[in-house]
Amino acid sequence: MTRRADAYRGLSQPSRLRIMHELLVTPGQSLADLAAVTGLHENTLRDHLHVLESQGFIVRRTEHRGTRGRPRDIFDPSGPETPSPVAARRVEDAKHHGDLLRKVMTHTTATDETVAHQLDALYEHLDDVGLDPQMDEKTLTVELAPCAFHDLVDGQLTMLCHVHGELIRGVLHQAGGPLEVDRLLPLVTAHQCHLALKIASSHPPAAE
């Protein structure tokens, strides 16, 4: 599948992965807050935040406070409470793309349309960020290439997996449906990570 020209850019630097991690752990941080925890200069941070926002990974809001002075910009990870129009559009595009592909296929292994749409959105997200997904719809498992930047942030594999895991959960939630993350296992081999999905226990079984 050909990647979009803007794909893979948002998380293409270790600094952006670090920023995402900090916002996932502590949402609602300002530019000054992020500069303090990351050690990055505010001008550098502005550039990274602009890219992350334009790719739908984060959202910006204006702080409302009862004191004088210019209100600060506050940043949150995209999610149910802080939806990103960019992320929502990508999910809808993925669903539409998947529907078009299924129309020209002789069969599909996904029996639930909502599951199919979640898998569509997940595949395109994983492909966009460079994880080269090999998806098995029958077993709801995905084999992934390791994050291309794990060697650049030595000793911080937990941080990288946390970021990717939360983004995957966000995509599944945004797409809407019963699938959720069961487990994400990093580097099960030197060249492969493993993602297992499951049907949420609160979701009723599909009719026979």
Secondary structure, DSSP 8 states (H G I E B T S, - for coil): ----TTTT-TT-SHHHHHHHHHHHHS-SEEHHHHHHHH---HHHHHHHHHHHHHTTSEEEEE---SSSS---EEEEESSSSS--HHHHHHHHHHHHHHHHHHHHSS--S--SHHHHHHHHHHHHHHHHTT---EEETTTTEEEE---TTGGGGTT-HHHHHHHHHHHHHHHHHHH-SSEEEEEEEEEEETTEEEEEEEE-TTS-----
